[in-house]
Structures are given as structure tokens and as C-alpha cells.
Amino acid sequence: MKITNAQVFIDGSFHELEVRCCDGTIAAIGEHIDDPDVLDAAGAYLYPGGVDTHIHGGFGRSFYENGLVDYLGHGEEQVREICERLPRTGVTSVVATLGADSSLENLGYSTRCIRSVRREIAEGTTTGADPFLLHYEGPFTNPDQHTCYNPEFTQLPTRENTLIMTDGGLSDVALINVAPEAPGAMDWIRWVTGEGVHAEVCYTQCTSDQVREAADNGLDQTSHLYNCFQAMHHRINGPVIGALLDDRIKVQLTCDNHHVASDWIKLAIRLKGIGHCYGITDMTCMSGLPEGRHTMPYYGSIVVENGTVTAEDGTICGGDNTWDKILKLCRDGIGLSHEDTASLYFESPCACLGITDRDKIEVGRRADLVIMDRDFHVLRTLIKGETVYTAA
């Protein structure tokens, strides 16, 4: 099957090309490709399928809220529903993100649930976005910089703790967060990065020197830059400035025009280069609730308003914008160009993590694709070359 009459996004710009899919991969890109099976995009925009690398859940479901079974459902049920619903937003793969509000044992249970649903999707018994990798946002945090997380769950970064929460395996773990000032952090960073896992910095009050020392030991990522870091101050060499000035470190950005003000987003891109920045949604189980105040088991009173979820005191608890919505906010709210928005959200995530089998329209990669209109409304989503969602 070939897709024709599309504006194809490749390497930061749009091209009038055709894309042929065969056996689940991209087989050819060019002009006048010979294939009798034609999908006419009618002049719309063709992107690689979205890969959300920082997503806790959505649609009233969570990847890890095991204490809310009566409210949200059992673990595998929650993972299954999230993955089934994501393609309608343009997401075809996720790095399922587990937060710091859980015991090591519960994180291990959540890990098993995600891996189980991943097997179902691979076998074809469940359809939806592929939860192909894992991201642990905690619990190796600074309890004095916990924001909306419960500091009682903070743990020291050790090999033993890591293997408990990952259920004994690291081969499918993309990211684990650490506060560099935590006891044993530098030894742990050397070990975990040696196992092929990206160490990221966040939930920290460390100095810029400690960020550089962490990078010397292998750390190369931040979780959502600016958010959950000690705030920048012109008399303090803190963690944000350390991350911005170190070329080895790639940064996540939540571009909903609420988590981070527009000029701070532009500053990060100016200093790091767009190839060292990547966009995320930071969706949570509370994403998708009607605007207003809600009482959630475990969380208590939360406020959903203007595309974000906060505690009563205004502390941000996560994003409330799906992939398609945050793309429009990034372009029209933050003020990035259409091309830079697409680069940040469609090509940079996997490039920053060294993943080369998806997230770019390139021969040999997975034929995970999304067709959108000018304002990022999803018209059609394909996974491995097969349509899984079509707009009504």
C-alpha cells in the first residue's frame, strides 16, 4: 500500500512524496511509486506515528495507580484501555511512565502489567499503541523537591531497589530519574547507564556542578525541564542551568503553554538546539476529566482547568492535553513554527533516546504513521501499515 498526495514530514521539513508500506515497515519513499493499493491523503500532512516518552496514563486510567483498583480498574485493564485509545490522538507507541507515588513492589507489579499488555499487542489479541519501553520517574528523588508526589515513597538509588521496581529486568527500560545529590547517585548512574538505561535528572535541588558530575558518569537526559526542579535564580548555580549548559544532556519539554512559559521553551531550544529537546504530554490518570474540582481517591481534591491538572494549592500534577491537542498548543500557544513543533514532537523523542526502529519516516522503520490536517486533528492512524483509527 502506498500513501499519496501527502505533505510528508522528514528531517524537519515537508515534502511532496509518496510512502509505500509493506509487511509492517516503510518499504519506499519517493515519487511515482508503483503500487495498486493507494491511500489518498488528500493533501493532508503525514507524520511518523507519535511516540510519547512521558505519559502516566489518560482517559481516567493509569499505568501505575494500583491503589485505585476500585476506582480505575485492575492494572492490565487500565494499561489495555490507555493503549487502545491513544491512536485516535496520533500516538502509536508509548514509553509508559511510572511515577514516584508507589512502593517498589507496586512498581514491579505495574511493570508486569505493562509487559503483559505489550505481549498481547505483539500477538494481536489487543490493539493499540505499543507500550514498548518503560520510564521510571521515581522513586530516586529528593524528598524536599517532591512537588505533588508523596515523599514517603522516596528511595535511595541502588541496584537492589532498581531491580525490585523493574521486576528484575532492564532490557526494556528507557529512562530512570535520579536526584544527583542522593547518596550513592554517582555510582548508581555509572551502573545503570552501563546497563543501557538512560539516567535522567529531575526532582532535585542539586547544583550545576553536580549535574555536570552526573553527566561525567553517564547521565544524559532530564525529565520535564524546569518542572519539579529547584527554580532558577541568578545567584544560584542550580540544576536547570547545569542541564541547559551541558551539551551531553537532552531535555524533555511540556509545551502546553502552562507547564512552562513560552520564552523559557524558546530559551531551551535556543541553547540546546531542537535536536537535543523533545516534546512530551505528561498525561496522567486525571487527564480527560471535565473541568472543575474533583475528589480523587489517594490524591484528594484536584482542579482540572485550562489543559492542566493541579492540586488545590496550584502545584501541577500533570498535563491534561492529548498528543494532538498539545501539538496545536505548541505551535499556536508557545509560538514555534509548524516545522519546529513537528520536529520536537515527532522526530526528536526517539532520536534523543537513540531509538532507531520508529518515530521517523525512513525506509526500514516501522510503518507507524499518522495523517493530520493543518491544525493537528487526526484523520487516520496506521500501526505497522494497517489503519487502526479513522476520523468519522
N, C-alpha and C positions, 0 to 999 in steps of 0.2 A: 504494500500500500504506500502511495506517495501523497504527501500534503503539498498542495499547490496554491498559488495566489495568496501567499502569506508574506508578511514582513518578519523575516527570520532574525532573531537576536543571536548574534555570535560575536564574541570578543568585544563587547561594549558598544556595538552599533547594529543597525538593522540592514538587512539585505533582501533583495527580491530573488529568492532562491526556492527550489523545491527540496523536500526532505523525504527520503524513502526509508520505510521501516520494514524490517524482515526478521522473523524469529526473535522478536523482543528487543532488538538492537537497532541503532541507526546504521543503515547499510550504505546510504549515498546522500550527498548534498551537492546540488548543482542546478544547472538549467536543462530543461527538456529531458528529464529523466524518464526512461521508458518503463511504465508500469500501468496496466489497465485498470487497476483498483485505485481510484482517485478520491481524495478528500479535499474539497474546495474550501479554503479558509475565508473566501470572500473578502480578501483584503485586510483581514484582521492580523493581529500580532501573535507570532509563535515564539514561545519561550521554552527553555528546559523546565521540566516539572519542578515545582518548588521543593526545596529541602530546608525544613525548619529545624535549626540546630538547638533551639532553646524554647521548648514548649512543654509545659507541665500537664496540659490537658485541654479541655474545652467542652462546650456544649453540656455543661453540668456533669462532666466526667473527669476523672483524674488518672494519671499514670501511677500514683502512689498513695492516695489518701485511703489507706486500708482501714483506718479507724472510722470511716464514714460508710461502712458497708450498707447499713440500713437506709442511708440517705442517697448514696450514689450507686450502689451495686457492688458485686464482687469484683476482685482485681481483673481477671481476664475479661469479664463482661465489660468493664469500663474501657480497657485498652482496645477491645474489639470495636466498640462504638465510636471511639475517637478516630481510629484509623479508617473506619467505614465512611465517616462524614467529612474527613479532610479533603478528599479530591475535589469536592464542589467548591472549595476555596482556592484551588490551584496547587495544593500541596500533594506530592506523590511519595515523599519519603520524610521520615522524622528521626531526629536524634532525641529519643524520649528522655525527658529531663526529670530527675528525681530530686526533690528539694531537701532541706535540712530539718524539716519538721517530722522526723521519724527516727525510730531506733534503727540500729544497724541490721537487726534481724528482720524488721519490716521492710527495709530497703532491699534486703536479699529476697524476700517474698515477692516484692514488686518486680524485681529483676526477673524472677522465674516466670511471672505472668506475662511480661513483655516478650520474653523469649518464646513462650508458648504460642502467643498470637502470631509472632513472626513466622514460626513454623507453619501455622495454619495458612497464612498468606502465601508462603512459598509453595505449599501443597495445593493451593487453590480452594480450600474449604472455607476460607474467609477472604473477602475482597477489601481493598482499601490501600491507604498509604502504607509503605513499608517501614516498620519501626526497626530499621536496620542497625542502629547503633544506640549507645546509652551515654547519658550525660548526668553526672552527679554534682549537683550544686552545693551539696553539703555532705557530711557534717563537719568538715575540717575548717571551721570558720572562727573568727574572733568573736567571742560572746558579747563583747562590748560594741560590736558593729553588726548586730543581728537583724536590724530593721524589723520586718514583720515575722521573722522566724522565732521560734521558742529557743532561747539559748540553752535550755536544759538538755537539748539533744546534741550539743557540741561535743565533738570527739577529737582526740589527737590524731594527726596524720601518721598512721603506722601501717605496715604491711598487713598485719593481722586484721585490723579494722577494715582495711580496704577489701580484703578477700571475703570477709563476712558480708559486707554490703553488696558486693558484686557476685555473691553466691559462688565464689571460688574461681571465677574466670574473668580474664581481662581482654580476651581477643576481640570482643565486640564493644569495648568501652572506648569512646572517643575522647571524653573530657572529664576531668575531676578537678573541682575547685579546691584551693588551699589558701589560707592566710599565711604569707611568708614568715610572719613573726611568731607563728605557733612553734612550740618546742619540737624539734626533730624535723621541721618542714624541709630543710635543705637536703637532708639525707633521703627523705621520702620522695622529693622531686626527682632526685637522681635515679632512685629505684623505679618509680612509676613511668617516667619517660623512657627509661631503658627497656620497659615492657611494651613500648609502642603507644602509650596513652599520652594525650596532651594534658599537661598541667596548666590550669588557669588561675588567675588571681582575682579575688573579689571578697566581699565581707571582711574587710581588712582595715587596719589603721597603721599599716607598716610605712616605712619611709621609702623614698625613691631609691635610696641605696639598697634597701632590702629587695625591692623589685628587680634591680639590676643583678643582685646576687642570685636571686631565684632564676633569672634568665641565664646567668652563667651556668647554672646547674640543670638547665633544660626547659624551664617554663617558657611557653611561647604564646599564651593566649590570655585574654581577660574574659570574664563573664561580662554581662551588660555594663559597658563602660559608663562611668560617672555614678550609676545607681548602685547603692549599697557599698560604695567606697567612702572613706573619710572625705568630706567636702574639700575642694581645692581652696587654698588660701595663699596669698602672695608671699607670706613669710614662712610657709611650711613646705618643705620638700616631701610631699606626700605621695601616695600610691598612684594617683591618676597621672600626675606629671611624669612619674617614673615610667609608666606604661606608654605614655604619648611619645616620650623621647627615645625609647628603645626600639630600634628598627627590627629586632627579633620578635617582637610581640604583636600579634594580630588582635583586633578588638571587635567585640560584639556591640552593636548599636540598636536600640529600640527606637525606631523612627516614627513614632505616633504623634509627635509634637506635644507630648505631655510628659513622658518619662524624662526626656532631655530636650531643652530648648534648642531651637533651630540653629543658632550660631555655634553652639557647643558641638553639634553634629558636624557642622561645616569645618570647625576647627580641627576635629579629629581626622576628617578626611584630608584636609589640607596638610596636616603634619605627617600622617601615616601613609597617605596615598590610598586611593579607593581599593586597591588590590590587597591592602592589609586591614580592611574593615569589612564586616559582613552584617547584614540585617537579620533581625530576629523578631518574633512576635511576643515572646514571654507570656503566652496564653496560660491560663490556669483553669481549674475546675469551675471557677466562678465566672469565667468568660461566657457570655451569651445570656446571662441573667438580665431581666428587664431593668431599666434604670431605676434607681431608688435605693432605699435601705433594705437590707436583708439580714436575717439572723441565720448563720450557718453553724451547724454543729462543729465544735472544736475552734472555729475562727471567731465566733461571737458575731458582733454587729459589723457589717461591712457596707460600703457605699459603692454602687456602680453608677458612674456618671462620666459623660464625655469621653467614652472609649477607654476608661481605666477602672481598676478596682482598688479601693483604698480602705484602710481601717478608719475608724471614726476620727482618729487624730490626724488623718491626712497621709499617713505612711502608705506608700504604694505597695500593693500586694500582688500586682501583676498586670498584664495587658488584657484588654477586652476587645482587641481587633483581630479578626481573622486575617490570613495572608493577603487576600485580595483587597481588603479594606486598608491594611497598613501600607500597601504599595501606593495607593492613592494619597494617603496622608503624607507619606514620604515625599512624593513629588509636589503636591499642592500645598501641604502644610509646612513641611521643612523647607521646601523651595529648591530641591535638587532637580536636575534635568531628568527627562524621561529615561534617557540612556544611563545616567548615573544611578537612578533608582533601580533600574533593571539589573545593572552590574552588582549593586550592593546586595540585592535580594536573590538574584537568580544564578549568578556565576561565582560570586565571591565565597559563599559559605563553604562549599566543598573544596575550592581552591585553597582557602586558608587552612583547612584541615588535612590537606594532602590526599583527598579522596578523588579518584580519577575514573570511576565507573559510571557516574551520573552527574547531573547539575550543569551540563553543557551540551549544546547541540554540536556533536562531533561524531564522526564515523567510528563505530566500535563501542560507543557508550550505550547505556540503556535507553530505549525509546520511550522515556518518560517525558511527556510533553504537555503543554497547556496552551490553548488558544484563547486569547483575551481581546476585548475591544480596547479602544484608546484609554478608557478610564478604569482598566483592570478588572472589568466584570468578566467572570469566567464563562466562556462559551462552550468549551469542550476540554476534557482532561483525558489523557491517554497514559496508561501504565503498561510498559513493555509493548507498546504499539497497539494496544487494544483500548477502545473507548470505555471508560468507566463512569463518566459523567457527561451529560449534555444538558445545557440550559434549556428550560422549557420555552 
